[in-house]
Amino acid sequence: MRRRAAVAVSVVALFACALWPCSAAVAAPQQVGVGAEKQGGQAEKKDKQPEKGKQPQKPKHPTPGPPVEARSWGLIDGRTGEVLISHAGNEELPIASTTKLMTAYVAMKDLPLDKVVRAARYDAEYGESLMYLRTGQEISVRDLLYGLILRSGNDAAHTLALRAAGSIPKFVKQMNRYAAALGLSHTHYTNPIGLDAKGNYSSALDLMTLTRRLLAIPAFAKIADAREAELTSVSPPRRITTINELLEDAPWVTGVKTGHTWGAAYVLVGSGSKKGTELISVAIGAPSDEARFADNLELLEWGFRQYHHKRAIHRGQTFAEPSIRYSGGTLPLRAARPLELGLRADQQVEIDVEAPRQVTGPIRRGAKIGHANVFVDGAPAGRVALKAGRSIPKADIVDRVRYFLTNNWIPVAAAICAILIFGMLLYLWRRSRRKRRTN
């Protein structure tokens, strides 16, 4: 038995030794497999899908930015001031004649547009942009602004500065005061023209902020959008055309201002409006005249692609129904016109209605009574008048009495009860008095 057991043990041992290399051969791949799992686990961790109920955080603008050659550039939503995309947006750079945007802003704040002034003497150097004013020539502030923006007239800037402040240094101080008040922290001026000088600089973001404030002034927006203008305050009247070729590149372009010096290279502030979307662009330090226009056009077209159009208000849409005093019923107040907005996917629209709770006749149909104010992400985006949906006649005496009784029945009833009680007490008092006299 012992011999048989020993033989059995020997056979098992030999069989195990025979299988050991195979086990090692099988174990090696398993070890590699463990390493691959770890590497795969790391890769999986990088590409891990969000848990159920949690949405992946999408980039604000999934579309790649446009190709721009300028040294500094940017694009903002003209309604809200939100920066959509920018490069070196706060870099302080010379800005050439886009300095005249602040010149225009100060002049419009300090001078009436219809005021007629005399052109100041200006000794221009060869190659300067001019509107060719004659010294002492009478011209309105409005026409000077047309020459300033459309022709980039250095003589116009010089005259506006002197007539607004009395001297160039005083005007420059005003420019810097307004820059500080507007929060343009990367802007400083040393002259109203934009000539290359130490200390005369701005940034892409500051230029767009200033332009947004200017375009909010209807008179400036009209000037910036003009392809040509007739100067009627001069004798004889003259017609001038813009040097801003961006206005010729697309019908939706609305401005704004060119600039060029050796130190600043080529500069352009542009703007555009499409179906409720308003954008402002800027390119500073473009390598060529063509590049600055191409850069702004690329920025604006890229910006418009980020928006979809939505009709926030429909013509005739009812927004309020105030009650009608005296005659009863309600008066529907309806939108006078439609309002379209350009919205990005992450933006919210709110409508705030300004309307009375109660109206009194007479009111004619179509009379303006209130407004619907539209906001995009809390910023004003539009305003539409609300008109009366029908006519209301003047209330007659019967309507007024019925209205008074309906709305004051408790005090009226109390007064009637008081009168009846007083009458009853008076009657009883007189009756008892008669009895005493009889007795």
Residue pairs with C-beta under 8 A, 6 or more apart in sequence:
50 56
60 344
60 346
61 84
61 85
61 306
61 344
63 302
63 305
63 306
65 85
65 302
66 298
66 299
66 301
66 302
67 298
68 87
68 283
68 295
68 298
68 299
69 283
69 286
69 287
69 291
69 294
69 295
70 266
70 283
70 284
70 285
70 286
70 287
70 291
70 292
70 295
71 88
71 91
71 93
71 265
71 284
71 285
71 286
72 87
72 88
72 89
72 91
72 93
72 203
72 204
72 282
72 283
72 284
72 285
73 86
73 87
73 88
73 204
73 281
73 282
73 283
73 284
73 295
73 299
74 83
74 85
74 86
74 87
74 89
74 204
74 205
74 208
74 281
74 282
74 299
75 83
75 84
75 85
75 86
75 208
75 279
75 280
75 281
75 282
75 299
75 300
75 302
75 303
76 82
76 83
76 84
76 205
76 208
76 209
76 212
76 279
76 280
77 84
77 277
77 278
77 279
78 212
78 215
78 271
78 273
78 278
78 279
78 280
79 277
79 278
79 376
79 379
79 380
79 381
80 376
80 377
80 379
80 381
81 209
81 212
81 379
82 377
83 89
83 205
84 279
84 303
84 306
85 299
85 302
85 303
86 204
86 205
87 204
88 204
89 203
89 204
89 205
90 186
90 203
90 204
90 205
91 186
91 203
91 204
92 186
92 187
92 201
92 202
92 203
93 201
93 202
93 203
93 264
93 284
93 285
94 196
94 200
94 201
94 261
94 263
94 264
95 194
95 200
95 201
95 202
95 207
95 259
95 264
95 267
95 284
96 194
96 196
96 259
96 260
96 261
96 263
96 264
96 267
97 129
97 152
97 154
97 193
97 194
97 257
97 258
97 259
97 260
97 261
97 267
98 194
98 202
98 207
98 257
98 258
98 259
98 267
98 268
98 269
98 282
99 189
99 191
99 192
99 193
99 194
99 200
99 202
99 259
100 148
100 149
100 152
100 157
100 192
100 193
100 194
100 257
100 259
101 207
101 210
101 211
101 214
101 256
101 257
101 269
102 175
102 178
102 179
102 187
102 189
102 192
102 210
103 148
103 157
103 160
103 161
103 175
103 192
103 193
104 145
104 148
104 149
104 160
104 214
104 220
105 178
105 210
105 213
105 214
106 164
106 165
106 171
106 174
106 175
106 178
107 141
107 144
107 145
107 160
107 161
107 164
108 145
108 217
108 219
108 220
109 178
110 164
110 165
110 174
111 117
111 141
111 160
111 163
111 164
112 141
113 140
113 141
113 142
113 145
113 219
114 140
114 141
114 142
115 140
115 141
116 138
116 139
116 140
116 141
116 233
117 138
117 139
117 140
117 141
117 144
117 159
117 163
118 136
118 137
118 138
118 139
119 133
119 134
119 135
119 136
119 137
119 138
119 139
119 155
119 159
120 135
120 155
120 158
120 159
120 162
120 163
121 135
122 130
122 133
122 135
122 154
122 155
122 158
122 159
124 130
124 154
124 155
128 154
129 151
129 152
129 153
129 154
129 243
130 151
130 153
130 154
130 155
131 147
131 148
131 151
131 153
131 155
131 156
131 240
132 153
132 155
133 139
133 147
133 153
133 155
133 156
133 159
137 234
138 233
138 234
138 235
139 159
139 231
139 233
139 234
140 233
141 160
141 163
142 219
142 233
143 229
143 231
143 232
143 233
143 234
144 153
144 156
144 159
144 160
145 156
145 160
145 220
145 223
146 223
146 226
146 229
146 231
146 240
147 153
147 155
147 156
147 231
147 240
148 156
148 157
148 160
149 223
149 224
149 242
149 255
149 256
149 257
150 223
150 226
150 228
150 229
150 240
150 241
150 242
150 243
150 244
151 240
151 242
151 243
152 243
152 257
152 258
152 259
154 193
154 195
157 192
157 193
158 168
158 192
158 193
160 192
161 168
161 171
161 172
161 192
162 168
162 171
164 171
164 174
165 171
165 173
165 174
168 191
168 192
171 192
172 189
172 190
172 191
172 192
175 189
175 192
176 188
176 189
179 187
179 188
179 189
179 206
179 210
182 209
182 210
182 213
183 209
184 202
184 206
184 209
184 210
185 206
186 201
186 202
186 203
186 205
186 206
187 201
187 202
187 203
187 206
187 210
188 199
188 200
188 201
188 202
189 199
189 200
190 197
190 198
190 199
190 200
191 197
191 200
194 200
194 259
194 261
194 264
195 261
196 261
196 262
196 263
196 264
202 210
203 284
204 282
204 284
207 269
207 282
207 284
208 269
208 280
208 281
208 282
211 255
211 256
211 257
211 269
211 271
211 280
211 282
212 280
214 220
214 221
214 224
214 256
215 221
215 224
215 254
215 255
215 256
215 271
215 278
215 280
221 254
221 255
223 229
224 254
224 255
224 256
224 257
224 271
225 247
225 254
225 255
226 242
227 241
227 242
227 247
227 248
228 239
228 240
228 241
228 242
229 239
229 240
230 237
230 238
230 239
231 237
231 238
231 239
231 240
243 258
244 255
244 256
244 257
244 258
244 268
245 293
246 253
246 268
246 270
246 293
246 296
246 297
247 253
247 255
249 293
249 297
250 272
250 297
250 300
252 272
252 273
252 274
253 270
253 271
253 272
253 300
254 271
254 272
254 273
254 278
255 269
255 270
255 271
256 269
256 270
256 271
256 280
257 268
257 269
258 267
258 268
258 292
259 266
259 267
259 268
260 266
260 267
260 289
264 284
264 285
265 284
265 285
265 286
265 287
266 283
266 285
266 286
266 287
266 288
266 289
266 291
266 292
267 282
267 283
267 284
267 285
267 286
267 292
268 282
268 283
268 286
268 292
268 293
268 295
268 296
269 280
269 281
269 282
269 296
270 280
270 281
270 282
270 283
270 296
270 297
270 299
270 300
271 278
271 279
271 280
271 281
271 300
272 278
272 279
272 281
272 300
272 303
272 304
273 279
274 304
274 342
275 309
275 340
275 341
275 342
276 309
276 312
276 339
276 340
276 341
276 342
276 381
276 382
277 303
277 304
277 307
277 309
277 341
277 342
279 299
279 300
279 303
279 304
281 295
281 296
281 299
281 300
281 303
282 296
283 291
283 292
283 295
283 296
283 299
286 292
286 295
304 342
306 344
307 342
307 343
307 344
308 342
308 343
308 344
308 345
309 340
309 341
309 342
309 343
310 340
310 341
310 342
310 343
310 349
311 338
311 339
311 340
311 341
312 339
312 340
312 341
312 349
312 351
312 374
312 381
312 382
313 335
313 337
313 338
313 339
313 351
313 372
313 374
313 382
313 384
314 335
314 338
315 335
315 336
315 337
315 338
316 334
316 335
317 334
317 335
318 332
318 333
318 334
318 389
319 333
319 334
319 335
319 351
319 353
319 355
319 370
319 372
319 386
320 332
320 333
320 353
320 355
320 370
320 386
321 330
321 331
321 332
321 333
322 330
322 331
322 333
322 355
322 356
322 357
322 358
322 359
322 369
323 329
323 330
323 331
323 357
323 358
323 359
324 330
324 331
324 358
324 359
324 360
324 361
324 392
325 358
325 359
325 360
325 361
325 395
325 403
326 360
326 361
326 395
326 399
326 400
326 402
326 403
327 361
327 392
327 393
327 395
327 399
327 403
328 403
331 359
331 363
331 369
331 388
331 389
331 390
331 392
332 388
332 389
332 390
333 355
333 369
333 370
333 386
333 387
333 388
333 389
334 386
334 387
334 389
335 372
335 384
335 385
335 386
335 387
336 368
336 384
336 385
336 386
336 387
337 384
337 385
339 374
339 382
339 384
341 349
341 374
341 376
341 381
341 382
343 349
343 376
347 376
347 377
348 376
348 377
349 374
349 375
349 376
349 381
350 374
350 375
350 378
351 372
351 373
351 374
351 375
352 372
352 373
352 375
353 370
353 371
353 372
353 373
353 386
354 370
354 371
354 372
354 373
355 369
355 370
355 371
355 386
356 369
356 370
359 369
359 392
360 395
361 392
361 393
361 394
361 395
362 391
362 392
362 393
362 394
363 369
363 388
363 391
363 392
364 388
364 391
365 387
365 388
365 389
365 390
365 391
366 387
366 388
367 387
367 388
368 385
368 386
368 387
369 386
369 387
369 388
370 385
370 386
371 383
371 384
371 385
371 386
372 383
372 384
372 386
373 380
373 382
373 383
374 380
374 381
374 382
374 383
374 384
375 381
395 403
405 412
